[in-house]
Amino acid sequence: MDPLTWTGSLSALNPVLFGLAALFALAVIVQIVSSLFLSDAAVAFGTDGVAIGPGGLYGASERAVRWLFLAIVALLVIYLVAGAILPRGPGGIIGAAARRFIPVGIALVVTFALSVTFKRKLGLYGKLFDSTIGMIGFAMVMFWVYTALFSDMIVANDVLSQIGQMKNKAPGTPVPDGTGWYLFGGDHLGRDVFSRMVKGSQIVIEIAPLATVFAFMVGITLGLPAGYYGGRLDTVLSFLANLILAFPVILLFYLLVTPEIVTTGLPQFMAVVLFLFPLIFLMVLLDSRFYVQPARRNLMIAAVVLIGGWLYLSLISTPDTRVSFLPQAIDLFDVPSNILIVFVSVVFVNSPTVFRIVRGITLDIKTRDYVSAAQTRGERPWYIMLWEILPNARGPLIVDFCLRIGYTTILLGTLGFFGLGLSPESPDWGSTINAGRKLLTIAPHPAIVPALALMSLVLGLNLLADGLREESLKD
C-alpha cells in the first residue's frame, strides 16, 4: 500500500484553491486599508436612487471578500464530497476522513433541514437560523457533538493499540499489516492520531456541557435569592463567591488531585454538596409553580426525590473511596474517581461566576413593573424569582452558557495538558497535546491535530453565543 497524499487524485484543484486563498487574503487587506485610510467608502446608489451598499474601493473589496469566501467554501465541499465518493486511495487523506465522517454529515443535514423547516415554531433556537454567524457556530458545535455520538463508527483503530513501526509517522502512512492507513499519522507511541482525536471529542462532550449545567444549577439557586433578598444573605454569599474566585484555579486543581487530598475524600464530599443543587432547584421550581395544587405538587416532587435521588446517590457513590455506600446491584453507574475529581473541580470553579451573573441580573430585573405586579398579586418570593425573573434573564444566561462551555472545554484541555485528574493514556485533547509537544519539532501532527479540534469547538461555541446574543436582542 502506498502512502496517501492529502488530496489524492483531486490534486489538480490545489492550484485553484491556493489562488483563491491568495486573492481572498489580498481582498481582506484591501478592505481593511480602504476602510482606514481612504475616503471613498461612500454609499452606492442604484438607478432608482435607492442605496444598494458601500461604493468605491471599499465596496468592491467587500463584495470580493464575500464571493471569494463562498468560492473557497464551495471548493472545500467539492474536496470532501468527491473525496468521499472516490476509493480510499484516489480520494486522499481528506477523502478518507470525509468517508469516515459520513454519519456526522447525514446527521448535520437532517438537523439543519428540520430546524430550517420549523424554525418559526422553535423560539430562540429557530431564530438562530436567521443569523449567519449563529448557523456557522451551531454547525461547528454539532459537528463535534455528532462526532462524539458516532465515535465508535468513525474511529479507524483502537485508541490504545500501539504499533511500533508507526511511531511519529506522517499523515497517510499505511499500517504495516495492510489493513488501512493512519490518516493523521501516528504519535510517539505508535497510536492513531485520527482515532484519538475522535475519541477525545467524546470525553469533552460528556464532561463540559454537563459540568456547565451543574454549575448553572448552583449559581442560579444561590444567585436568585442573593439578588432578590439582598441584605446579609447577599453579603455572605457574595463574600464566599469572591473568596473562591480569588483562589488561583490551577493551584486549586493541583491540590484536589494530590494523593493526600484524594485519600481524605474531599473531592467526593464536595460532590455530595454540589450535586444536591439540581435536586433542590427542581423541587423548589415545582413547589413554587404548583403550590396551589398540593396533590399534583406532592406527586411531582416525590418523583423528583425518588428518581433524582437515585441518580444522585449513584453519581456520588464511587467504589473504593470514602463515599461508597450504594450496593453495586442498584448503583446505576460508576464514575471513575479521576473523572469525578475533574468534574467537581470544574463545577466548583464555574459556580461563583454564574452566581455573580445571576445576582446582577436579578438586582436589575427585580425593579421592573411586572415584578412589582406579581408582588402586588401576593405571589410568593420563589415564584417571582423562578417564574418572573428567571425567564426574563434567559437571553444573557443562554449566551453565557454557550461561552462557559467553551471556557470549560479550554479548562479541560488545560487540565489534561498538565496531567491533572485524567489518566495519561486518556485520548482527551489536552493530554494528547501534552504528549505531542515533546517531539513538536520532529513530528508536529500529534499535537496540532487535537489543538485544531479544540480550537474549532471553542470557536464554534463563541460564534454560537454571538448568534444567540444577536437574536436575543431582537426578541
WOPEQUI-V751317 format. One record per backbone hydrogen bond with DSSP energy under -0.5 kcal/mol. NH is the residue of the N-H (numbers start at 1). CO is the residue of the C=O. E is the energy in kcal/mol with one decimal. If there is no record, write none. Layout:
# WOPEQUI-V751317
nh: {NH,NH}
co: {CO,CO}
e: {E,E}
This chain:
# WOPEQUI-V751317
nh: {4,9,10,10,11,12,13,14,17,18,19,20,21,22,23,24,25,26,27,28,29,30,31,32,33,34,35,36,37,38,38,42,44,46,49,52,53,55,59,60,61,62,63,64,65,66,67,68,69,70,71,72,73,74,75,76,77,78,79,80,81,82,83,83,84,85,86,91,92,92,93,94,95,96,97,98,99,100,101,102,105,106,107,108,109,110,111,112,113,114,115,116,117,118,119,121,122,125,126,127,128,128,129,130,131,132,135,136,137,138,139,140,141,142,143,144,145,146,147,148,149,150,151,153,154,155,163,164,166,167,168,169,172,173,173,175,178,182,183,185,186,187,190,193,193,196,197,198,199,200,201,201,202,202,203,204,205,206,207,208,211,212,213,214,215,216,217,218,219,220,221,222,223,224,225,226,227,228,229,230,230,233,234,235,236,237,238,239,240,241,242,243,244,245,246,247,247,252,253,254,255,256,257,258,258,261,262,263,264,265,265,266,269,270,271,272,273,274,275,276,277,280,281,282,283,284,285,286,287,288,289,290,293,297,298,299,300,301,302,303,304,305,306,307,308,308,309,309,310,311,312,313,314,315,316,317,318,318,321,324,330,331,332,335,336,340,341,342,343,344,345,346,347,348,349,350,351,352,353,354,355,356,357,358,359,360,361,362,363,364,365,366,367,368,372,373,374,375,376,377,378,379,384,385,386,387,388,389,390,392,393,393,394,397,398,399,400,401,402,403,404,405,406,407,408,409,410,411,412,413,414,415,416,417,418,419,420,421,422,426,432,433,434,435,436,437,438,438,439,440,442,443,447,448,449,451,452,453,454,455,456,457,458,459,460,461,462,463,464,465,466,467,468,469,470,471,472,473,474,475,475}
co: {172,90,7,90,8,9,10,11,13,14,15,16,17,18,19,20,21,22,23,24,25,26,27,28,29,30,31,32,33,33,34,40,53,50,46,44,44,42,55,56,57,58,59,60,61,62,63,64,65,66,67,68,69,70,71,72,73,74,75,76,77,78,78,79,80,81,82,87,88,89,5,6,91,92,93,94,95,96,97,99,101,102,103,104,105,106,107,108,109,110,111,112,113,114,116,118,119,122,122,123,124,125,126,127,128,130,131,132,133,134,135,136,137,138,139,140,141,142,143,144,145,146,148,150,150,151,190,162,163,164,187,166,182,170,182,180,175,173,181,182,169,191,187,185,191,192,193,194,195,196,197,198,198,199,199,200,201,202,203,204,207,208,209,210,211,212,213,214,215,216,217,218,219,220,221,222,223,224,225,225,226,230,230,231,232,233,234,235,236,237,238,239,240,241,242,243,244,248,249,250,251,252,253,254,255,258,258,259,260,261,262,261,265,266,267,268,269,270,271,273,274,276,277,278,279,280,281,282,283,284,285,286,290,293,294,295,296,297,298,299,300,301,302,303,303,304,304,305,306,307,308,309,310,311,312,313,316,323,318,322,327,327,330,333,334,336,337,338,339,340,341,342,343,344,345,346,347,348,349,350,351,352,353,354,355,356,357,358,359,360,361,362,364,365,368,369,370,371,372,373,375,374,380,381,382,383,384,384,385,388,389,390,391,393,394,395,396,397,398,399,400,401,402,403,404,405,406,407,408,409,410,411,412,413,414,416,415,419,420,423,428,429,430,431,432,433,434,435,436,437,439,439,444,444,445,447,448,449,450,451,452,453,454,455,456,457,458,459,460,461,462,463,464,465,466,467,468,469,470,471,472}
e: {-2.3,-3.1,-2.1,-0.5,-1.3,-0.5,-2.1,-1.5,-2.2,-2.8,-2.4,-2.5,-2.5,-2.3,-2.4,-2.6,-2.4,-2.3,-2.6,-2.3,-2.2,-2.5,-2.3,-2.4,-2.7,-2.8,-1.8,-1.3,-2.9,-0.6,-0.8,-1.2,-4.0,-2.7,-1.7,-3.0,-0.9,-5.8,-1.8,-2.1,-2.6,-2.3,-2.2,-2.2,-2.5,-2.0,-2.5,-2.6,-2.1,-2.0,-2.1,-2.4,-2.4,-2.4,-2.3,-2.4,-2.2,-1.9,-2.2,-2.3,-3.0,-2.4,-0.5,-2.0,-2.0,-1.7,-2.4,-2.3,-0.6,-1.5,-2.6,-2.4,-1.6,-2.4,-2.6,-2.6,-2.1,-1.5,-1.4,-1.2,-2.3,-2.6,-2.1,-2.4,-2.4,-2.4,-2.4,-2.7,-2.5,-2.5,-2.4,-2.7,-1.8,-2.1,-0.7,-1.8,-1.2,-1.0,-0.8,-1.9,-1.1,-0.5,-1.3,-2.0,-1.5,-0.5,-2.3,-2.3,-2.5,-2.7,-2.5,-2.2,-2.4,-2.9,-1.8,-1.3,-2.0,-2.9,-1.9,-2.2,-2.0,-2.6,-0.9,-1.1,-1.5,-2.5,-1.4,-0.5,-2.0,-1.2,-2.3,-1.6,-2.2,-1.3,-0.8,-3.0,-2.3,-2.7,-1.0,-1.5,-1.6,-1.8,-1.7,-2.2,-0.6,-2.0,-2.3,-2.1,-2.6,-2.1,-1.2,-0.5,-0.8,-0.5,-1.2,-1.9,-2.8,-1.7,-1.9,-2.4,-3.0,-2.0,-2.3,-2.3,-2.2,-2.3,-2.2,-2.1,-2.8,-3.0,-2.0,-1.8,-2.6,-2.1,-0.5,-1.5,-2.3,-2.4,-2.6,-0.7,-1.2,-0.6,-1.1,-2.1,-3.0,-2.4,-2.5,-2.1,-2.2,-2.3,-2.6,-2.2,-2.1,-2.4,-1.6,-0.5,-1.1,-2.0,-2.2,-2.5,-2.3,-2.2,-1.8,-0.7,-0.6,-0.5,-2.5,-2.4,-0.8,-0.6,-1.4,-1.2,-2.4,-2.5,-2.0,-2.0,-1.4,-3.0,-2.4,-1.2,-1.1,-2.3,-3.1,-2.3,-2.4,-2.5,-2.5,-2.4,-2.4,-2.5,-1.4,-2.5,-1.7,-2.7,-2.9,-1.9,-2.3,-2.6,-2.2,-1.9,-2.1,-2.6,-2.6,-2.6,-0.6,-1.5,-0.7,-1.3,-1.7,-2.3,-2.8,-2.8,-2.3,-1.9,-2.2,-1.8,-0.8,-2.5,-0.9,-0.8,-1.2,-0.8,-0.8,-0.6,-0.6,-2.5,-2.1,-1.8,-2.7,-2.9,-2.3,-2.4,-2.3,-2.7,-2.0,-2.3,-2.1,-0.6,-0.5,-2.0,-2.6,-2.2,-2.0,-2.8,-2.7,-2.3,-2.3,-2.5,-2.3,-1.3,-2.9,-2.5,-1.1,-2.3,-1.7,-2.5,-1.8,-2.3,-2.2,-1.9,-0.9,-2.2,-2.1,-2.7,-2.4,-2.7,-1.4,-2.5,-2.2,-0.6,-0.6,-1.4,-1.1,-1.8,-2.9,-2.1,-2.5,-2.3,-2.0,-2.2,-2.9,-1.9,-1.5,-2.3,-2.8,-2.4,-2.3,-2.6,-2.9,-2.2,-2.4,-2.6,-2.7,-2.4,-2.1,-0.8,-3.0,-0.7,-1.5,-1.8,-2.2,-2.5,-2.2,-2.2,-2.2,-1.8,-0.5,-0.5,-1.1,-1.4,-0.6,-3.0,-1.2,-2.4,-2.1,-1.5,-2.6,-2.0,-2.6,-2.5,-2.5,-2.0,-2.2,-2.7,-2.4,-2.2,-2.2,-2.6,-2.5,-2.3,-2.2,-2.4,-2.5,-2.6,-2.4,-2.2,-2.7,-1.8,-0.6,-0.6,-0.7}
